[in-house]
Amino acid sequence: MAILHGSWLLQNRGSSLFVWGETWRSLETKIDLGTLTQVPSHPYAMTAAELSEWLHSRHLKLSKSSQVETRNFASLQKGRQKAASPANVMPTRSQILALPTYFSESDQQSTAFISPVHSAIFGSEKPFPQYLQPWQVEGFCLEPQDAIAFLASLPLSNANQEDDFVGGDLRFWSHIARWSLDLIARCKFLPTLERSTDGSITAKWQALLDSALDGTRLEKFSQLMPLACRAYQQEGHGDTGNKEDTGNFDDYPPSLVHNSPIYIDLPIEPQELLLGFLNSTIDTQIRSMVASQTLLDTRVMASLPLVVRQWLQSLTAASATITSEPIALERLEAALKAWTMPLQYQLGGKNIFRTCFVLHPPKSNEADWTLEYFLQAPDDPEFLVDAETIWRHPVESFVYQNRTIKQPQETFLRGLGLASRLYPVLAPSLDTPYPQSCHLNPLQAYEFIKSVKWRFEDSGLGVVLPPSLANREGWANRLGLKITAETPKKKQGRLGLQSLLNFQWQLAIGGQTLSKQEFDKLVALNSPLVEINGEWVELRSQDIKTAQAFFCFSKRANGAVVGRCFAS
């Protein structure tokens, strides 16, 4: 049994997807922790040659050229008893991971032996105490373009026994790869400038997570990211060097507390790792899509400043570095910063509350709907802070129900300003000193549900509708027919459909049957939103015409006639 692992690595020289394999094998020797001077090799990890052959047996391609190289390796193995060199298959890399490890001490309490916990039995009974210990494995690094193709070829679930070879860490990234494709399909990306640590400036395509959907996904994926994805040690991690111990080792066995040069880094933040993956893969894919296309007309391009032309060309070229005068680069950087200023929080992936709009139906004997303003938690749509509470606390940091809200009033006003540009009907309510809500007539409420809600959510604002109107695409609140049938009590002479079953046709909307008198009352309201037995439903003009045609026929109309009526 073999398990395929991998995770995204953030590196200064270029981020990549590191893939390695784990298999069952007996441990030949015990590893004495006290004698270690460097990070030990993972005893269950496949060698590069074993991994390459196993991938070939699964018909998995790491890159466009790996298939040929893997076949060459397989053919070499047939004529030789020894395995071919991994260098003949594909360039390999050694990577250090911090993995759960068994520590077993001898009776004399002077030595401790370590062995990694196999991922297939992780979480089961623990015969010995477990601690995080660095281990070294061999694997392959995939560039962003190859990484997307490889992750897309992996199964998303292990429902079938044949698909249970993918580890939880690698399966997680296969889901994120699908998310990156979804972002590209929805044009959720922006061109930007990025200043490197060495002072060079490069043109990049960056993921734009400005919608409420993507903000929620980022928060959920950050919470669901397996810890193994964050256990990969960063570039420059060595097995020697001075490392200052600042932790508390009281709970560790005495044999573990020594001046060993072996150490592990603190796990990287999930959002930083997710944004690094999305930005790198989206940048690579967009470049490949627009590489053969002309961004602007030749005359228009020639009229632009030199630094702008270099920036646009670098967005499609293989080399993204921009070489221009420092002053011109600073001006371009300032212009792009001003252009993306309203999206700085979304581009940074910061976990902040968002402005939310809750639509309330009219009260008794009233016609207007109420749109109330709140702050909403991105990871919990039901966590709402009303406007009155926000205005009462003009503070930099506000603690509400054990949750900290940074800059509550600024965040609230930022969302209200954006909403007023998307839906000017809200603008008059913002003229008050402390806006809390606004009123909408039935037509405005219908417009908000039909055409404004998705624009709010696509811009990173929250929207909460009445339960009966939340799923407006469903059939529950659409006008239709309710059909009941029963066998006739008396036998008829001729054999036909009516002699077998008695049909009764009734008009229904929102799951409720309607008589003609009840339907006429709803039509007389002249409102696209009507209330039936305490639930609000949508009454479309086409539905009204269809229902009126239905009532033109007698109660004994046959099914064919009614069918033609509704088909018209």
C-alpha positions as CSV (number, residue, x, y, z in Angstrom):
1,M,0.0,0.0,0.0
2,A,1.4,3.4,-1.0
3,I,0.1,6.9,-0.2
4,L,0.8,10.0,-2.2
5,H,1.6,13.2,-0.3
6,G,2.4,16.8,-1.2
7,S,2.0,20.4,-0.4
8,W,2.7,23.9,-1.7
9,L,6.0,25.4,-0.9
10,L,6.6,29.1,-0.6
11,Q,10.2,29.9,-1.8
12,N,12.1,33.0,-2.8
13,R,13.3,31.3,-6.0
14,G,9.8,30.3,-7.1
15,S,7.0,28.5,-5.4
16,S,6.2,24.9,-6.3
17,L,4.3,21.8,-5.4
18,F,6.4,19.1,-3.6
19,V,5.2,15.5,-4.1
20,W,6.5,12.5,-2.3
21,G,5.3,9.0,-1.5
22,E,4.9,6.8,1.6
23,T,4.7,3.1,1.7
24,W,4.7,0.2,4.2
25,R,8.0,-1.4,5.0
26,S,9.6,-3.0,8.1
27,L,12.0,-0.8,10.1
28,E,15.4,-2.4,9.8
29,T,17.2,-0.5,12.6
30,K,16.1,1.7,15.5
31,I,17.1,5.4,15.3
32,D,18.7,6.7,18.5
33,L,17.7,10.3,19.0
34,G,20.8,11.0,21.2
35,T,23.2,10.1,18.4
36,L,21.6,12.2,15.6
37,T,23.7,15.0,14.2
38,Q,21.4,15.7,11.2
39,V,17.8,15.2,10.2
40,P,17.2,11.5,9.6
41,S,15.7,10.0,6.5
42,H,12.0,9.0,6.7
43,P,12.1,5.2,6.8
44,Y,8.6,4.8,5.2
45,A,9.3,7.3,2.4
46,M,9.7,6.1,-1.2
47,T,12.9,6.8,-3.0
48,A,12.6,9.0,-6.1
49,A,13.0,5.9,-8.3
50,E,10.3,4.0,-6.5
51,L,7.9,6.9,-6.6
52,S,8.5,7.4,-10.3
53,E,7.7,3.8,-11.1
54,W,4.7,3.8,-8.8
55,L,3.3,6.9,-10.5
56,H,3.8,5.3,-13.9
57,S,1.8,2.2,-12.7
58,R,-1.1,4.6,-11.7
59,H,-0.9,6.4,-15.1
60,L,-0.2,9.7,-13.3
61,K,1.9,12.3,-15.1
62,L,3.9,14.8,-13.1
63,S,4.6,17.0,-16.1
64,K,4.4,16.9,-19.9
65,S,7.8,15.3,-20.3
66,S,7.7,13.0,-17.2
67,Q,5.8,10.2,-19.1
68,V,8.7,9.6,-21.5
69,E,11.3,9.8,-18.8
70,T,9.3,7.4,-16.6
71,R,9.1,4.9,-19.4
72,N,12.8,5.1,-19.9
73,F,13.3,4.3,-16.2
74,A,11.0,1.4,-16.4
75,S,12.7,0.0,-19.5
76,L,16.1,0.3,-17.7
77,Q,14.9,-1.6,-14.7
78,K,13.9,-4.6,-16.9
79,G,17.6,-5.1,-18.0
80,R,19.2,-4.3,-14.6
81,Q,18.8,-5.7,-11.1
82,K,19.6,-2.3,-9.5
83,A,17.3,0.6,-9.8
84,A,18.2,3.4,-12.2
85,S,19.5,6.6,-10.8
86,P,16.7,9.1,-9.9
87,A,18.6,11.7,-11.8
88,N,17.8,9.8,-15.0
89,V,14.1,10.0,-14.3
90,M,13.4,13.5,-13.1
91,P,15.2,16.1,-11.0
92,T,14.6,15.4,-7.3
93,R,14.6,17.4,-4.2
94,S,15.1,16.6,-0.5
95,Q,12.6,18.2,1.8
96,I,12.3,18.3,5.6
97,L,8.9,17.8,7.2
98,A,7.8,17.9,10.8
99,L,5.8,14.8,11.4
100,P,4.2,13.0,14.4
101,T,6.8,10.6,15.8
102,Y,6.8,7.9,18.4
103,F,9.4,8.3,21.2
104,S,10.2,5.1,23.1
105,E,12.7,5.2,25.9
106,S,14.8,2.4,27.2
107,D,14.5,1.2,30.8
108,Q,17.6,3.1,31.8
109,Q,16.0,6.4,30.7
110,S,19.3,7.2,28.9
111,T,18.4,6.7,25.3
112,A,15.3,7.3,23.2
113,F,14.4,5.7,19.9
114,I,12.2,7.4,17.4
115,S,10.0,6.2,14.5
116,P,7.5,8.2,12.4
117,V,3.8,7.6,12.6
118,H,2.5,6.2,9.4
119,S,-0.2,8.4,8.0
120,A,-2.5,5.4,7.4
121,I,-2.7,4.8,11.2
122,F,-2.5,8.4,12.4
123,G,-5.2,9.1,14.9
124,S,-5.4,5.4,16.1
125,E,-4.2,4.1,19.4
126,K,-0.9,5.5,20.6
127,P,1.5,2.9,22.0
128,F,4.1,5.5,22.8
129,P,4.0,9.3,23.3
130,Q,4.0,11.4,20.1
131,Y,6.0,14.5,19.3
132,L,6.8,16.5,16.2
133,Q,10.2,15.5,14.8
134,P,11.8,16.6,11.5
135,W,12.3,13.9,8.8
136,Q,13.8,14.1,5.4
137,V,12.1,12.7,2.3
138,E,12.8,12.7,-1.4
139,G,10.3,13.8,-4.0
140,F,9.6,16.0,-7.1
141,C,8.9,19.7,-7.3
142,L,6.3,20.7,-9.9
143,E,6.1,24.2,-11.4
144,P,2.7,25.9,-11.1
145,Q,1.6,24.9,-14.6
146,D,2.5,21.3,-14.1
147,A,1.1,21.4,-10.5
148,I,-2.4,22.5,-11.7
149,A,-2.5,19.7,-14.4
150,F,-1.3,17.1,-11.9
151,L,-3.8,18.1,-9.1
152,A,-6.7,18.2,-11.6
153,S,-5.9,14.6,-12.5
154,L,-6.3,13.4,-8.9
155,P,-9.7,12.1,-7.5
156,L,-11.5,14.5,-5.2
157,S,-12.7,11.8,-2.8
158,N,-11.7,8.3,-1.7
159,A,-15.2,6.7,-2.1
160,N,-13.7,4.0,-4.3
161,Q,-11.0,1.8,-2.9
162,E,-8.9,2.4,-6.0
163,D,-8.7,6.2,-5.2
164,D,-7.6,5.9,-1.6
165,F,-3.9,6.4,-2.5
166,V,-4.1,10.2,-2.2
167,G,-3.1,11.6,1.2
168,G,-5.3,14.2,2.9
169,D,-2.7,16.9,2.4
170,L,-2.5,16.4,-1.4
171,R,-6.3,15.9,-1.7
172,F,-6.7,19.3,0.0
173,W,-4.6,21.0,-2.7
174,S,-6.6,19.3,-5.4
175,H,-9.7,21.1,-4.1
176,I,-7.8,24.4,-4.1
177,A,-6.7,23.8,-7.6
178,R,-10.3,23.5,-8.7
179,W,-11.0,26.8,-6.8
180,S,-8.3,28.6,-8.8
181,L,-9.9,27.4,-12.1
182,D,-13.2,28.7,-10.8
183,L,-11.6,32.1,-10.1
184,I,-10.2,32.3,-13.6
185,A,-13.6,31.4,-15.1
186,R,-15.2,34.2,-13.2
187,C,-12.4,36.7,-14.1
188,K,-11.5,37.1,-10.4
189,F,-7.9,38.3,-10.9
190,L,-6.0,41.6,-11.2
191,P,-2.7,42.8,-12.7
192,T,-0.3,44.1,-10.1
193,L,3.3,45.1,-9.4
194,E,5.3,43.1,-6.9
195,R,8.6,44.3,-5.3
196,S,11.0,41.6,-4.4
197,T,13.4,41.5,-1.4
198,D,16.3,42.2,-3.8
199,G,14.6,45.4,-5.0
200,S,13.5,44.2,-8.4
201,I,9.9,44.8,-9.6
202,T,7.9,42.2,-11.4
203,A,4.5,42.2,-13.1
204,K,2.1,39.7,-11.6
205,W,-1.5,38.5,-11.9
206,Q,-3.1,38.2,-8.5
207,A,-6.2,36.5,-7.2
208,L,-9.1,38.8,-6.4
209,L,-11.2,37.4,-3.5
210,D,-13.6,40.3,-3.2
211,S,-16.9,38.4,-3.3
212,A,-18.7,37.1,-0.2
213,L,-18.4,33.6,-1.7
214,D,-14.7,33.7,-2.1
215,G,-14.2,35.3,1.3
216,T,-16.1,32.6,3.0
217,R,-14.2,29.9,1.0
218,L,-10.9,31.4,2.1
219,E,-12.0,31.3,5.7
220,K,-13.3,27.8,5.5
221,F,-10.3,26.4,3.6
222,S,-8.0,28.0,6.1
223,Q,-9.8,26.2,8.9
224,L,-9.9,22.9,7.0
225,M,-6.3,22.9,5.9
226,P,-4.6,19.7,7.2
227,L,-1.7,20.4,9.6
228,A,0.5,18.3,7.4
229,C,0.3,21.0,4.7
230,R,2.0,23.4,7.1
231,A,4.6,20.9,8.3
232,Y,6.9,21.4,5.4
233,Q,10.0,23.3,6.6
234,Q,10.8,26.6,4.8
235,E,13.6,27.2,2.4
236,G,17.0,27.6,4.2
237,H,16.1,25.2,7.0
238,G,19.3,23.4,7.9
239,D,20.2,20.5,10.1
240,T,22.9,22.5,11.8
241,G,23.2,26.0,13.3
242,N,22.5,27.9,16.5
243,K,18.8,27.8,17.4
244,E,17.7,29.5,20.5
245,D,15.3,27.4,22.6
246,T,12.4,29.5,23.9
247,G,9.8,26.7,24.6
248,N,8.9,24.8,27.7
249,F,10.3,21.3,27.7
250,D,8.9,20.2,31.0
251,D,6.6,17.6,29.4
252,Y,9.4,16.1,27.2
253,P,11.3,13.0,28.2
254,P,14.8,13.9,29.7
255,S,16.5,12.2,26.8
256,L,14.9,14.7,24.4
257,V,16.1,17.8,26.1
258,H,19.7,18.3,24.8
259,N,21.6,20.7,22.7
260,S,20.7,19.0,19.4
261,P,21.0,21.2,16.3
262,I,17.9,19.5,14.9
263,Y,14.8,21.8,15.1
264,I,11.5,22.6,13.4
265,D,10.0,25.9,12.3
266,L,6.7,27.2,13.5
267,P,3.9,26.3,11.0
268,I,3.1,28.9,8.4
269,E,-0.2,30.7,8.5
270,P,-2.9,28.9,6.4
271,Q,-4.1,32.0,4.6
272,E,-0.6,32.9,3.6
273,L,-0.1,29.5,2.1
274,L,-3.5,29.5,0.3
275,L,-2.9,33.0,-1.2
276,G,0.6,32.0,-2.3
277,F,-0.8,29.0,-4.1
278,L,-3.7,30.9,-5.7
279,N,-1.5,33.9,-6.8
280,S,1.2,31.7,-8.3
281,T,-1.1,29.3,-10.2
282,I,-3.4,32.0,-11.5
283,D,-0.4,34.1,-12.6
284,T,1.0,31.2,-14.6
285,Q,-2.3,30.2,-16.1
286,I,-3.2,33.7,-17.2
287,R,0.2,34.2,-18.8
288,S,-0.3,31.0,-20.8
289,M,-3.7,32.1,-21.9
290,V,-2.8,35.6,-23.1
291,A,0.7,34.9,-24.3
292,S,-0.3,34.7,-28.0
293,Q,-2.8,37.6,-27.8
294,T,-2.3,41.3,-28.3
295,L,-3.4,43.3,-25.2
296,L,-3.7,46.6,-27.0
297,D,-3.7,48.0,-30.5
298,T,-0.2,48.8,-31.8
299,R,-1.0,52.6,-32.0
300,V,-2.5,52.7,-28.6
301,M,0.5,50.8,-27.1
302,A,3.0,53.2,-28.8
303,S,1.2,56.2,-27.2
304,L,1.7,54.9,-23.7
305,P,4.6,55.8,-21.4
306,L,7.6,53.4,-21.6
307,V,7.1,52.0,-18.1
308,V,3.4,51.2,-18.8
309,R,4.4,49.4,-22.0
310,Q,7.0,47.4,-20.2
311,W,4.4,46.5,-17.5
312,L,1.8,45.3,-20.0
313,Q,4.4,43.3,-21.9
314,S,5.7,41.7,-18.7
315,L,2.2,40.5,-17.9
316,T,2.3,38.2,-20.9
317,A,6.0,37.5,-21.3
318,A,7.9,34.6,-19.6
319,S,10.1,37.1,-17.8
320,A,8.0,39.3,-15.5
321,T,10.8,41.6,-14.4
322,I,10.4,45.3,-15.3
323,T,13.6,47.4,-16.0
324,S,12.9,51.1,-16.1
325,E,13.8,54.3,-14.3
326,P,13.1,54.2,-10.5
327,I,11.0,57.4,-10.7
328,A,8.8,56.0,-13.5
329,L,8.3,52.7,-11.6
330,E,7.3,54.6,-8.4
331,R,4.7,56.6,-10.4
332,L,3.3,53.4,-11.9
333,E,3.3,51.7,-8.5
334,A,1.4,54.7,-7.0
335,A,-1.2,54.7,-9.8
336,L,-1.8,50.9,-9.3
337,K,-2.1,51.3,-5.6
338,A,-4.7,54.1,-6.0
339,W,-6.6,52.0,-8.5
340,T,-6.7,49.0,-6.1
341,M,-7.1,50.9,-2.9
342,P,-10.8,49.9,-2.4
343,L,-9.7,46.3,-2.6
344,Q,-6.7,46.3,-0.4
345,Y,-8.4,44.3,2.4
346,Q,-9.6,41.6,-0.1
347,L,-6.2,41.5,-1.9
348,G,-4.5,40.9,1.4
349,G,-6.9,38.2,2.4
350,K,-7.5,39.9,5.8
351,N,-10.0,38.2,8.0
352,I,-12.4,41.1,8.7
353,F,-16.1,41.5,9.3
354,R,-18.2,42.6,6.3
355,T,-21.3,44.9,6.0
356,C,-24.4,42.8,5.7
357,F,-27.9,43.7,4.6
358,V,-30.9,41.8,6.1
359,L,-34.3,42.1,4.3
360,H,-37.4,42.0,6.5
361,P,-40.9,41.7,5.0
362,P,-43.5,44.3,5.9
363,K,-45.3,44.2,9.1
364,S,-49.1,44.0,9.5
365,N,-51.0,46.7,7.6
366,E,-47.8,48.0,6.0
367,A,-46.6,47.8,2.5
368,D,-42.9,48.7,2.7
369,W,-40.1,46.3,3.3
370,T,-37.1,47.1,5.6
371,L,-33.5,46.6,4.7
372,E,-31.5,46.6,7.9
373,Y,-27.7,47.1,8.2
374,F,-25.3,44.8,10.2
375,L,-21.8,43.6,10.4
376,Q,-21.4,39.9,9.6
377,A,-18.6,37.4,10.4
378,P,-17.2,35.8,7.2
379,D,-16.9,32.4,8.8
380,D,-20.4,32.4,10.5
381,P,-23.2,34.1,8.5
382,E,-25.5,33.9,11.6
383,F,-23.1,36.1,13.6
384,L,-24.5,39.6,13.1
385,V,-23.8,42.9,14.9
386,D,-26.6,45.5,14.5
387,A,-25.9,49.0,13.5
388,E,-27.0,50.5,16.8
389,T,-24.4,48.5,18.7
390,I,-21.7,49.6,16.2
391,W,-22.5,53.3,16.5
392,R,-22.4,53.0,20.3
393,H,-18.8,51.8,20.3
394,P,-16.5,54.2,18.4
395,V,-13.4,52.2,19.3
396,E,-10.4,50.8,17.3
397,S,-11.1,47.3,18.5
398,F,-14.5,46.1,19.8
399,V,-15.1,42.8,21.6
400,Y,-18.6,41.4,20.9
401,Q,-19.7,38.0,22.1
402,N,-16.1,36.9,22.6
403,R,-15.1,38.0,19.1
404,T,-12.8,40.9,18.3
405,I,-13.9,43.3,15.5
406,K,-11.1,45.6,14.3
407,Q,-12.2,49.1,13.2
408,P,-16.0,48.3,13.4
409,Q,-17.3,51.7,12.3
410,E,-14.7,52.1,9.5
411,T,-15.5,48.6,8.2
412,F,-19.2,49.3,8.5
413,L,-19.0,52.7,6.6
414,R,-16.8,51.2,3.9
415,G,-19.4,48.6,3.1
416,L,-22.3,51.1,3.2
417,G,-20.4,53.4,0.8
418,L,-19.8,50.5,-1.6
419,A,-23.5,49.4,-1.4
420,S,-24.8,52.9,-2.1
421,R,-22.7,52.9,-5.4
422,L,-24.1,49.6,-6.4
423,Y,-27.7,50.4,-5.3
424,P,-28.4,54.1,-5.2
425,V,-31.7,53.6,-3.4
426,L,-29.7,53.3,-0.2
427,A,-28.0,56.7,-0.6
428,P,-30.7,58.8,1.2
429,S,-30.5,56.7,4.3
430,L,-26.8,57.5,4.6
431,D,-27.5,61.2,5.0
432,T,-28.5,60.5,8.6
433,P,-25.8,60.7,11.3
434,Y,-26.1,57.1,12.2
435,P,-27.7,55.0,9.4
436,Q,-29.3,51.8,10.5
437,S,-31.8,50.8,7.8
438,C,-33.9,52.0,4.9
439,H,-37.4,51.2,3.5
440,L,-38.2,49.6,0.2
441,N,-41.5,49.5,-1.6
442,P,-42.5,46.1,-3.0
443,L,-41.1,46.8,-6.4
444,Q,-37.8,47.9,-5.0
445,A,-37.7,44.8,-2.7
446,Y,-38.3,42.6,-5.7
447,E,-35.5,44.4,-7.6
448,F,-33.2,43.9,-4.7
449,I,-33.8,40.2,-4.6
450,K,-33.6,39.7,-8.4
451,S,-30.8,41.9,-9.5
452,V,-29.0,43.6,-6.5
453,K,-28.4,40.6,-4.2
454,W,-25.9,38.9,-6.4
455,R,-24.0,42.2,-7.1
456,F,-23.7,42.8,-3.3
457,E,-22.4,39.3,-2.7
458,D,-20.0,39.5,-5.7
459,S,-18.5,42.7,-4.2
460,G,-17.9,41.2,-0.8
461,L,-21.1,42.3,1.0
462,G,-23.4,39.9,2.9
463,V,-27.1,39.5,2.2
464,V,-29.8,37.7,4.3
465,L,-33.2,37.1,2.8
466,P,-36.4,35.7,4.4
467,P,-36.2,31.9,4.4
468,S,-39.0,31.5,1.8
469,L,-37.2,33.8,-0.7
470,A,-33.6,32.7,-0.1
471,N,-33.8,29.9,-2.7
472,R,-35.4,31.8,-5.5
473,E,-34.2,29.4,-8.1
474,G,-36.1,26.5,-6.6
475,W,-39.5,25.2,-7.5
476,A,-41.0,25.5,-4.0
477,N,-42.2,29.1,-4.5
478,R,-43.2,28.8,-8.2
479,L,-46.7,28.6,-9.5
480,G,-47.7,25.2,-10.7
481,L,-50.3,22.5,-10.7
482,K,-51.2,20.1,-7.9
483,I,-52.6,16.9,-9.3
484,T,-54.4,14.3,-7.3
485,A,-55.8,11.0,-8.7
486,E,-58.0,8.2,-7.4
487,T,-59.7,5.1,-8.8
488,P,-63.3,5.6,-9.8
489,K,-65.9,4.0,-7.6
490,K,-68.2,3.0,-10.5
491,K,-66.9,1.0,-13.5
492,Q,-67.4,2.7,-16.9
493,G,-68.2,0.9,-20.1
494,R,-65.3,2.1,-22.2
495,L,-61.7,1.5,-21.2
496,G,-59.8,4.8,-21.0
497,L,-57.7,7.0,-18.8
498,Q,-60.8,8.4,-17.1
499,S,-62.1,4.9,-16.4
500,L,-58.9,4.0,-14.6
501,L,-58.3,7.2,-12.6
502,N,-60.2,10.3,-11.6
503,F,-57.9,13.4,-11.9
504,Q,-58.3,16.6,-9.9
505,W,-56.3,19.7,-11.0
506,Q,-55.6,22.5,-8.6
507,L,-53.5,25.7,-8.9
508,A,-50.7,25.9,-6.3
509,I,-48.1,28.4,-5.4
510,G,-45.5,28.2,-2.6
511,G,-46.9,24.7,-1.8
512,Q,-50.3,26.1,-1.1
513,T,-53.4,25.4,-3.3
514,L,-55.4,28.4,-4.4
515,S,-59.0,28.9,-5.5
516,K,-59.9,31.4,-8.2
517,Q,-61.1,33.9,-5.6
518,E,-57.8,33.6,-3.6
519,F,-55.8,34.0,-6.8
520,D,-57.7,37.1,-7.9
521,K,-57.0,38.7,-4.5
522,L,-53.3,38.1,-4.9
523,V,-53.4,39.6,-8.4
524,A,-55.3,42.6,-7.2
525,L,-52.4,43.5,-4.9
526,N,-50.3,44.3,-8.0
527,S,-47.1,43.2,-6.2
528,P,-44.4,40.8,-7.4
529,L,-44.1,39.5,-3.8
530,V,-47.1,38.1,-2.1
531,E,-47.7,36.4,1.3
532,I,-49.4,33.1,1.5
533,N,-50.0,31.5,4.9
534,G,-47.1,33.5,6.5
535,E,-44.6,32.8,3.7
536,W,-43.5,35.2,1.0
537,V,-43.4,34.0,-2.5
538,E,-42.7,35.4,-5.9
539,L,-45.6,36.0,-8.3
540,R,-44.3,36.4,-11.8
541,S,-46.3,38.1,-14.6
542,Q,-45.9,35.0,-16.8
543,D,-47.3,32.9,-14.0
544,I,-50.3,35.2,-13.7
545,K,-51.1,34.8,-17.4
546,T,-50.7,31.0,-17.2
547,A,-53.0,30.8,-14.2
548,Q,-55.7,33.0,-15.8
549,A,-55.6,30.7,-18.9
550,F,-55.9,27.7,-16.5
551,F,-59.1,29.1,-15.0
552,C,-60.6,29.5,-18.4
553,F,-61.2,25.8,-18.6
554,S,-63.7,23.8,-16.6
555,K,-62.8,21.7,-13.6
556,R,-63.2,18.6,-15.7
557,A,-60.6,19.6,-18.4
558,N,-58.6,16.7,-19.4
559,G,-54.8,16.4,-19.0
560,A,-54.0,17.1,-22.6
561,V,-55.9,20.4,-22.7
562,V,-54.4,21.6,-19.5
563,G,-50.9,20.6,-20.7
564,R,-51.5,22.6,-23.9
565,C,-52.7,25.5,-21.8
566,F,-49.5,25.6,-19.8
567,A,-47.3,25.0,-22.8
568,S,-48.7,28.1,-24.4
